[in-house]
Amino acid sequence: MFDLRPVGYVIGLLVAMLGLTMLVPMALDMVEGRGHWPAFLQSAVLTILIGGLVSLSCQSGNRPGLSLQQTFLLTTGVWLALPLFGALPFMLGETEARFVDAFFEAMSGLTTTGSTVMTGLDDMPKGLLLWRGILQWLGGIGIIVVAMVFLPELRVGGMQIFRSEGFDTFGKILPRATAISGQISVIYVTLTFTCFLAYLMVGMNPFDATVHAFTTIATGGFANYDASFGAFKGAGEYVGSVFMLLAALPFVRYVQLVNGAAVPLLKDRQVLTFFATITVLVVTTSAVLTFAQEKDFEPAFRQALFNVTSLTTGTGYASADYMVWGGFLVSLFFFIGLIGGCAGSTACSIKIFRYQLLFSAIKVQIQKIHSPSGIFSPRYNGRVVGEDVLNSVMVFFVFFIVTLGVLAVLLGLTGLDFVTSLSGAAAAIANIGPGLGETIGPAGNFSTLNDTAKWLLTIGMLIGRLELLAVYAMLTPQFWRA
């Protein structure tokens, strides 16, 4: 039988820490003077109390490391518990959101999906807007640690290829997470502050610059306005594009960079392929907007750069309604969202390295067919890729496609049309943010969907953010008998 105490101890601590962060938007609400601060005070007290009690009750089982089963439970449990308590300010506050909407919003925030059911953002209390940004910012740094520490150990989706990527001397999982997160936190905060300053320089007020810096570096996409990033057309789009790209790079490379090793970043095939992909997509989109849509070159390039970068990294900002850009670009944008950024970043979706491994495996298979007596091995960044990594990647692709299809069918059964069902499933599983169509497209949101659809999408966000297999493994009898 599993010893759940180490899992409960960590989750309890994280829940209590989440409660402490609620005091920041509470203070802002007190300054704003709209009388919304009691909602954060009540939420903070309840969250800190429950988190602290759970942690204290499980303290006797605290151990330096975790077993494989405990790690699976912790990875999934954290992303269930934190949205549960993160939803409290939405329920108790001015929005008086129903539980399904509040939990959807909190899950979308912490998984950095960026889909929203909130309307009237322009007039919402600043504390709630800041809370949405904080949820995404915390989720962004959390998923980096998960991607760099837990998923490689769990051998999920080919992530085990990064097990010794610069961090092979930190011991077992929890000590390792502590060592890595300390370095990552400094870099994460530095990028966020730099982004904040850049937004100030292009004309954002301090509050908007703060919240959008949080959600840009987290590649989350929550904005302070119903028009999303459309409220900051111009130089703000260039700044946002730059920092979304920086946030989508492997943070392990930043750690190596600040320690004096720039070569790994400059020679990383994943990084080079990511930038090449962005370049091709931006050039293609710009050309279509310039020649087919007859836009001036600069606005066409700017909107193409921003929206392509936002979708590719899974940020989910929209500075324009690209649903009116024509059928070709709308179709292209659906597939752009399934690309993703680099492994070990705040970006989501399938991720560049998996496509590289897939194409490498296909190339080797073609070579074997052409030269049966030859010896060929797939390689990644100059290293031979093991069979276990390739199998894990292939399984991930299969599960991703199957999950996408099943979720789209289930959404269709709730009464949604085909475009909304398919793009909504993709937006949830790939943690993109907006879908396609009039309802959940860049000019809409998820508020009008039925409750069943919202629950299905919430589950999809969780499964997608944890790379599918980390959740599915716990649904097997073998996991519980291990």
N, C-alpha and C positions, 0 to 999 in steps of 0.2 A: 504494500500500500504506500502511496506517495506521502511524503512528509510535506504538507502544504505550508508549514510555518515559514520557511525562508521566502516563499513566494508572497505570502501575506505580509510579511515584514517589509519587503521592498515596496509592494503596492501601497501599503498603508503610509509609508514615508512619503511617497510621491504624491498621494492624495492630500496629505497634510501640507506639503509644499505648494500644491496647487491652491489650497485654501489661502495660504499666505499671500500669493500673488493677487488674490482678489482685493486685497487692501489697497493696491495701487489705483485701480479704477474707482474704488470707493472714495479715495482722497480726491480724485479728479471731479467726481460728481459733487462732492461737498463744496469744492471751489466753484463749480458751475452754478450751483444753487437751485437746481431743479427738483430737489427733494427725492432723488433716486438712490442716494447712497445707502439707505437702510436695506435695500435688496442685496447689496454686496456684503454688508455687515452680517446679515442673517446667513447668507450663503457661505461666507468665510468661516463663521463660527461653527456651522454645521459640518462643513468639509474638514476643517482642522480637527474637530472633536472626533468625528468618525474615523478619519485617517489615523489620528494619533492612537485611538483605542485599539484599532486593528493592529497597528505596528507594535504596540506594547504587549498585546496578547500573544503575538507571534515571536517576540524577541528571543525567547528561549531556544527557538529553532534556528536562529541566525547562524549561517556557516560561511566560510570564506569563498566557497564555490557552489555551483549548482549542478545537479544532474541534468541529463539531456531532457528528460520529461519535465523537470521543474523549469527549465529554460523555455520550453515551448509554452508552458502555462503562464509564465511571467510575461513573455513577449505579447501574448494575446490578451492576458488579463489587464495589463496596463492600459491598452487601447480600448478596453471596455469600461474600466473603472473611471478613468479620467474624464471621458465625455459625459458619463453619468453625473458626476459632480460639476463638471463644467457647464452643464445645462441649467443649473439652479438659477443663476442671475437672469437668464432669459425667461424663466417661469415666474420668478418672484418680482421681477422688475417691471418697468413701464410697458414692455411688449406683452406681458402676461401670456406668453406663448404656451400652447398645449405641450404636453410631454413629448409627443412625437416630433413636433417642430423644434422644440428646444434641443432634444437629443440629436436630431438630424443636423442642426446648426453646429453643435459642439463637436460632433463626430467629423463633420466636414472641416471644421477648424483644425482639430488636432491631427487629422490625417492629411492636412494641407490640401484638401480637395478643392475647396473654394466654391462649391455649389451652395446656394443660399435660399432660404425660405423667408427671409426677412425683407419687408418692403418699407418704404418711407425712411430709408437710411439717412437722407439729407437732414431730417429733423429728429433723428434718434439721439438720446442722451449720449454725451461724449464718453461716459464711462462704459456703456455697452459697446460702442464702436471700438474703444481701446481694448476691451475684453476680447472681442473677436480677433483683433490683431495679436494680442498676447497668446491666445490659444494657438494660432497658427505659428507664431514664433517658437513657442515651446515644442509644438509638434515637429517643427523643422529640425531643431537640434536633437530631439528625441529620435527621429527616424535615422539621422546620421549615425548615432551610436548603435541603433539596432542593425543598420546595414553594414557597419564596420566590425561589430563585435558578435552579435547574436546570430544573424543569418548565415555568416560563414561557418560558425560552429555548428549550426543546425543543418548545414549542407543543403540549403534551400535555393532552388532555381539557378544553380551554377555559381552561387556566391562563394562557394568554398575555394574558388580560384584565387580569392583575395585573402585567404586565411593568414598568410605570412607576408602580406603586403605592407612591410614597414613596421609591423607590430607583432613580432613573434617572440617577445621576451617578457610579456606582461603577466604571465601566469594564467590562472583560471578566469572564468567568465566575469564574475563581479569585480575582482581586483583589476582585471584588464579593462573593463568598462570605465572604472574610476580613473585609471591612468590616461586612457584615450580621451575621455570626455573633458578632462581638464585642459588639454591642449586644444581640442576642438572648440571649447567654449570661448577661449580667448580670440581665436580666429573668427568665430561666428559673431561675437560682439563687435569686433573691429570692423568686419564687413558691414554689419548693420549700422554702426555709427557713421561710417563713411558714406553709406547710402543715404542716411538721414541728412548729412551735410550737403550732399549733391542735390537732393530734392529741395532743400532750402535755397540753394543757389539758383535754381530754375523757377523759383517763385512760389513754392508751396508754403503754407503757414506751418508753424512748428508742430501743431497737432496732426495735420494731414501728413507731414513729412515723417513723423514718428510712426504712425500706424502703417503707412505704406512702406516704410523701410522694413518694419516687422514682416509684413506679408510678401514683400518682394524677395528678401533673402530667404524666407521660408518656402519660396515658390508656392505660396498658398492662394493669393488672388483675392482675398477679402478686401473690399474697398469701402470708403466712407460715403459713397454716393450711389444712388440707383443707376447712374450712367456708367458705373465702374470707373475705368481709367479715362473714360471719355471727357471727364471734367478737367483733364490736364493735357490736352492736346498740345503738341509742339515739342519743346525741349524736354519736357518730362517724359515723353515716350522714349527718347534716346537714352536718358538716364536709367529708366526702368529696364530697357533692353539690355544695357551693359551689366547691370547687377543681377538680372535674371540669369544671364549667361554665366557670370561668375559663381552664382549659387548652384548652378547645375554641374560644376566641375567636381572631381573627387576631392574631398576635404583632406584625405591622406596626403595628396600632393601639396596642399597648402602647408601641412605640418612639415613635410620634407623641405619645402621651399624656405620656410622661416628658420629651418635648421641648416640652411646653406646648400641644399641640394636642389638646384633648379632643373637639372637634366631630366629627372623622371617626369616632370610635368610637361616639358617641351617635347619629349619623345613618346609620351603615352599615346598609343594608337587609338585608344578610346576617345581621348580629348581631341586629337586631330580629326578623327572621323566625325565627331560631334560638330565641330566647327565647319567642316566641309559640308555636312548635311544642312546645317542652318544656312550656309551661303547659297547652296543650290536652291533651297526652298524660297529664300528671300528674293533672289534674282528672278525666279519663275513667277512668284506672286507679283512682284513689282512690274514685270513685263506685261502681265495680263491686265493689271490695273491701269497701266500707262497707255497701252495700245487698244485693248478691248473695252475698257471702261472709260477711256479718254480722260484720265486724271492727270494733273501736272506731276512731273517726275518726283519732286521732293516730297509732297504729301503721300504719293503712292509708295515711295521707298520707305518713308517713316512708318506708315501704317502697316506695310508688309513686314518690316523688321520687327515692330513691336508685337503684332498679333501672331506672327509665325513663332517668334521666340516664346511668347506666353503659352501658346498651345504645345509646342514641342517640349518645353520644360515642365508642362503640367501646372503652370502658375494659374492660368484661368482668368487673368485680366482681359478686358476687351476695350479697345479705344475706338472701335467702330463696329457697326452692325455688318459683319462680313456675310450675313445671309443674303445681302443684296448684291454681292460681288459676282454673281453668276454661278451656274451649276458646276463648272469645272473646279473653281476654287472652293466651293462648299464641300464637294466630294474630297478634294485634296486635303482640306482641313480636318476632315474626319480621320484620315489616316495619319496626318501629322501628329495628332494627339496620342497615337499609339506608338510613337517612337520613344520619347522620354530622353532624359539626360544621362549623365554618367553614374555608375555605381558609386555608392559612398557619398552622394550629394543629397541635397534636399529635394531634387527633382524626382518625378515618379514615372509611372507607366512601365513599359517593357524594358527599356534601357538599351543604350547603344551596344554594350559589350555582348549582350545576348544575340543581337543580330550579327555581330562579327563572328561569334562562335558558330552560329547557324550557317552562315555563308562559308566559313572555313571548313565545316564538316561536309557541306555539299560539294565544295571544290575537291576535297580529298576523295569523296565517293566517285566523282566523275573521273578523277585521275586513276582510281583503281579499276574502273570499268575500261578505260582506255589502255591502261598498262597493268594487266592482272598480276604480273610478276614483280611489279614495283612495290616499294615500301614507302608509304606516305602517312604522315601524321599531321593532324590539325595543330596549328600553333597560335599562340596569343601573346603579343608583346615579346616575341622571341623565344617563348617557352612552349614545350610540347604540352598539349592539353590532355589530361587524363580522361579515360573512358567514363569515369563517374561524373565528371563535370559535364561532358557532352550529354550524357543520359539525363542529368538533372535539368539542363537547359531545354532539351527536347520535351521532357515531361512538363516543364513550366509552360512552354508554348501550347502544348495540347490542353492543359488545364485552363490556360488563359482563354483560348478560343472557345472551349466548351462552356466555361463559366460565363463568358460574354453572351453566348448563344442562349443558354438557359435563362440568364437574367433578363435578356431582351424578350424572350417568350413569356416569362412570368409577368413582366411589365405590360406586355400586350394583352394578357388575360385580364388585367385590371381595367382595361378600356382605353389605354393610350394608343395613339396612332403609331405606325411603323417607324417613322423617323424619330419621334420622341422616344419610343421604346429602345431602339437600337443605339441612338446617340446617348441616351440617358444611361444605358448599361455601360457603354464605353466610358462615359464621363465618371461613373462611379468606380468601376474596376481599375481604370487607369488613373484615377484621382486627378482628372483634368480640370473639372469645374463646370463650365457651361456645356450644354449639349448643342443640338442643332434644332432648327424649326422655330416657330413663332412662340411656343410655350416656354421652352427651357434654353433657347438660343441666347446669343449675346445680348439681345434686347429684352429678354425676359428673365424669369427665375423659376424656382421649383415650388413656389408657394401654392399654386393652384392644383398641384397633383393630389390624388387621393391618398389617404393614410397608408393603405397597403403598399402603394408604389413608393412612398417615402421610407417605409420600413425596409423594403427590398433594396432600395438604393443605399440606405444606411449600412446594411449588412455588406453590400457590395463594396462600399468605401473601406470598411474594416478589412475585408478579405484582400482587396487590391493593395492596400497600404502595407500589409504584412507579407506581400509576395505570394499570396494564395496558399502555398504548400504549408506554411507555418500554421495556418488555421486548419486546413484539411487534414493534416496529420493527426490532429486530436479527435477527429471524427471516426478514426479506425479503431476496432477492438484491440488490435495489436499494441496500440499506444498505451492503452490503459492496463494491458496485461504485462507490459514490459517491467 
